[in-house]
Amino acid sequence: MAGSEGPATLTALSPTSTRKQSATGDVAAPKEKRYKCQFCSRAFSRSEHRSRHERSHTKERPFRCTKCKSTFVRRDLLLRHDRTVHAKDGGVPLQSDTKRRNTGNKTSPNGSSSKIPELDEAALEQYGDPNDAFSVEQAAMLMTNFQQRAAMSGPELGSIQPEPLISSHGPQLLEPSMPYPGSMTLPQMNGWDQMLPHNVSQPKASSIGSSLDANHDLLQFGGSSTLAGAGNTLPPLMERQTSQPDGLPSFSLSSMNGLNGGLATPGALSPFPSMLGPVSPVDYRRSPGPPQQCTMARAPQVENEDQINAIMENIRHWDSEGALVDAFCLPQLSVLNRYLSTYFNFFHHHLPFLHPSSFNPSTVSAPLLLSVLSIGALYTFEQDQAYMLHIGSKVLVTQFLQKKDNFSSRKCPLWMMQSSLLNMSFASWSGDPKGLEWACSIKSLLANMVAGNRYELKLRSEAREARQPTHAEWIEDEGCRRTYYAVYIFFGLLTLTYNHTPAISFNEFDSLELPSSETLWNLEATDDESWIESLTSSTILTFREAHDALFQGENARYSAFATRVMINALFLEVWYHKRSPEALQDVVTEYKLRLALDTWEKSLELCEPETVVVQLSAPHKGHPLIFNAMAMYRNTRARLLVDLKTVQEALRYHDSYEVAAAMTHARDKVKRSQEMLKVIQACFDCIEVAALQGIRWVARTSATNWSIEHPLCGLDLIVILSLWLWRVEHDEEPANEEEKAMYQKLRNLFDDDSVEGLNNKLSATVAKLWGSMIDEVVVWGITKLMGESFKLHSQALTGYEDALVAEAEQNAASPNPHLAPHAPEIAAF
């Protein structure tokens, strides 16, 4: 068409065209643009130009100022910031790339150039075309490779293979090869109890399991199973590198050892801690006591086919009615080990009530094993297998209860509580309202089990009198205590998310000891004497002692698990207080709650040192339980002032439009005040965690590395933040200096492209980015619902602005303002 050819012709004849006139009059061919952006149709002739452009899509800000917390998209912006902001501070100024390159090329005084270890051509090829200039990220990766090789000597140097430090497509376990549109979500089950997936005895051809087993040479997984990903549905985060000739991405096997089947994240000496996130073993800065040797718990594994047969016999034994004979088939050995590894490496650390050392898959009760495997399957994005295992566990639990005509909560076995807890967690966060309804229907049953079993534990402890328990006795008792507290935490999350009345009061635990440290829980006692010494050297408070200390303003020292338990208790105290009719007049109780929260935060400095290495990528250097507890702490702080009850109730029914409408209608609960600024600071801390790590990186890794607490606790905070920003942007009352400073702090977390795309409104930007981040990779279906709700909420915030603009334009264009058509009304406003 002529209309479409015109602009192209003008471009070809314009002086700014990419074609150049040669000395002989010939027109030189333009340089081939072979570096294509994977997010849009643009192409570039240099890889670093493509990288710079792609940051407008990925929202990365990789250049961080070492003198403050500011981050930038390009290095020249960092240099300008250093010259203008930090010039008066003194110190060594930053140098441009050209100066650094020239300085690096200078020869030594004796005339010889500095010695640089050689890097073979195969390693160089992964960084792009050698004829092109290196980008900053590529240069950093090369220099790290040089430094590592320079540190090696003797035969070790020859044993290092020239593999890239970072895979060209990121961690493969986080990128399933299953072809799903945009992101993975759990299927909506029409019949929760009746539906059983068919033909899932083996992984599907498009599932992770089949692609992993076909590429077992890439990554050793638990000695039997394997991990790799041939397909890729998620775009890479950092500078893209050329794939290997066979189309499979490269791996650094040195970063994968020691995890026993799980996907290892970079170690504590990772060359890219700011990009990949540190491993979370021990933070001795926050943990007093002498340094101890770090250990890493081994995930239980199925060793051979004989154990597979034993597991099947165990399932048949529990399935007395034969309900699973035709519909159920146990996965093969490698898949079983993969599920066990993902459970114990990704989920277990966030709720460590199982004892890894004594968990024997071939002898443990079948309902508990199937519930563990179901959650492990979720973390490998194999939903069919996950639902089959989950429903199989529920069927066996139901048969056990039906056979017990004289069922007593005092005689309830521990595995019954543990499998019920895992099944309820699976159902509650699945994104299916039927699953939540089922979980709520047995909530009182689980609470009754905890009460009866705790009473039996009390009798056992009193019967010992002054005698210390043996290691086996203590493991049994501690397993019970950890299960009780895990149920308590889970019920707290149900209250936080859906506004359900707590099923267990903190009075239930009163004199019960808090959970021990993970070090003691995973300790392998060699003899009775050493065990008694380890036990007596540990200070373990009771729930009542810790609770009273917090409300009296006295710092308390307890374990990481106990820290998570106590913030759950404080959250429920705040919930009860806000639901009390006298809450507005009860100033004393609110003061005590604020004192207890301040004391809890100060007690983090005294937390018991943990020496169990947790290989999860997270910004917090301590145990993941502390990281999760901080998320709930920020939510609890916000709940003291703003309670989004309507949003929580809308979440129960899993309709994203209803949830988004509730979010937007809650704007009247968010006021502009001095107290609100403290809540906004907590909201800022929440979103800063993701912004400093990189929104794109968090979107791809948090689903498997972070706990479900973070999206659940972040819901209230981001809703409050977006509505406060909307008020600052639209209220007639101008913002004061403190509000302006806070607004600018939040604005500095995002680049210009993110905000300009939404009418320069930060309120809509925050809601949209958070929604896009939490629903990109989905393990728990509830995050998909939340992500969609936030996107609709963002559209409502933007749509209100568009409606005002359209109305103003129509009124200006109409000769009679009274005849001007009205702008379409938005239901949310």
Buried (B, 14 or more C-beta within 10 A) or exposed (E): EEEEEEEEEEEEEEEEEEEEEEEEEEEEEEEEBEBEBEEEEEBBBBBBBBBBBBBBBBBBBBBBBEEEEBBBBBBEBBBEBBEEEBEEEEEEEBEEBEEEEEEEEEEEEEEEEEEEEEBEEEBEBBBBEEEBBBBBBBBBBBBBBBEBBEEEEEEEEEEEEBBBBBBBBBBBBBBBBBEEEEBBBBBEBEEBEEBBBEEBEBBBEEBBBBBBBEBBEBBBBBEBBBBBBBBBBBBBBBBBBBBBEEEBBBBBEEBBEEBBBBBBBBBEEBBBBBBBBBBBBBBBEBBEEEEEEBBBBBBBBBBEEEBBEBBBEBBEEBBEEEBBEEBBBBBBBBBBBBBBBBBBBBBBBBBBBBBBEEBEBBEBBBBBBBBBBBBBBBBBBBBBBBBBBBBBBBBBBBBBBEEEEEBEBEEBEBBBBBBBBBBBBBBBBBBBBBBBBBBBEBBEBBBBBBBBBBEBBEEBBEEEEEEEBBBEBBBBBBBBBBBBBBBBBBBBBBBBBBBBEBBBEBEBBEEBBBBBBBBBBBBEBEEEEEBBEBBEEEEBBBBBBBBBBBBEEEBBBBBBBBBBBBBBBBBBBBBBBBEEEEBEEBEEBBEBBEBBBEBBBBBBEBBBBBBBBBBBBBBBBBBBBBBBBBBBBBBBBBBBBBBBEBBBBBBBEBBBEBBBBBBBBBBEBBEBEEEBBEBBBBBBBBBBBBBBBBBBBBBBBBBBBBBBBBBBBBBBBBBBBBBBBBBBBBEEEEBEEEBEEBBEBBBEBBBEEBBEEBBEBBBBBBBBBBBBBBBBBBBBBBBBBBBBBBBBBBBBBBBBBBBEEBBEEBBEEEEEEEEBEEBEEBEBB
